[in-house]
């Protein structure tokens, strides 16, 4: 495992509830996603909180992050 991967894994464990400063923008960003969206890609999904919201609106979501936690 690279040191970058280890750092991302460590950061992913800091908050058990999955809250990050990015959560503040979720509602704003979702307003710009069409309700009939076919595909989305989220890079740097962190805890996956926004990816789960996207999955309620889009048929297919691909979410990537260096951390496996």
C-alpha positions in Angstrom: 0.0 0.0 0.0 1.4 3.4 -0.9 1.6 6.2 1.7 -1.1 8.1 -0.1 -3.5 5.1 0.2 -2.6 4.8 3.8 -3.3 8.5 4.4 -6.7 8.2 2.7 -7.6 5.1 4.7 -6.6 7.0 7.9 -8.7 10.0 7.0 -11.7 7.9 6.1 -11.8 6.6 9.7 -11.8 10.1 11.4 -15.5 10.4 11.2 -17.7 7.3 11.8 -20.8 9.2 10.6 -19.3 10.0 7.2 -19.6 13.8 7.5 -17.1 16.0 5.7 -17.1 19.6 4.8 -18.3 18.6 1.3 -21.7 17.4 2.7 -22.6 21.1 2.9 -22.8 21.2 -0.9 -24.8 18.0 -1.5 -28.2 19.7 -1.9 -26.8 22.4 -4.1 -25.1 19.9 -6.4 -28.2 17.6 -6.6 -30.2 20.5 -7.9 -28.0 20.4 -11.0 -28.4 16.7 -11.7 -31.3 15.8 -14.0 -33.9 13.5 -12.5 -33.7 11.2 -15.5 -29.9 11.0 -15.3 -28.5 7.8 -16.9 -24.8 7.7 -15.7 -22.7 9.6 -13.2 -19.1 9.4 -12.1 -17.9 10.6 -8.8 -14.1 10.7 -8.3 -12.9 11.1 -4.8 -16.2 9.9 -3.3 -14.7 9.5 0.2 -17.3 7.9 2.4 -19.8 7.5 -0.5 -22.4 9.8 1.1 -22.9 11.8 -2.1 -22.7 8.7 -4.3 -25.7 7.2 -2.4 -27.7 10.4 -3.0 -26.8 10.2 -6.7 -28.0 6.6 -6.8 -31.5 7.7 -5.8 -31.6 10.0 -8.9 -29.4 8.2 -11.5 -29.6 4.8 -13.0 -25.9 4.1 -12.7 -23.3 5.6 -10.4 -19.6 4.8 -10.4 -17.8 6.2 -7.4 -14.0 6.0 -6.9 -11.7 6.7 -4.0 -8.3 5.7 -3.0 -9.5 4.6 0.4 -11.2 1.3 0.7 -12.9 2.2 4.1 
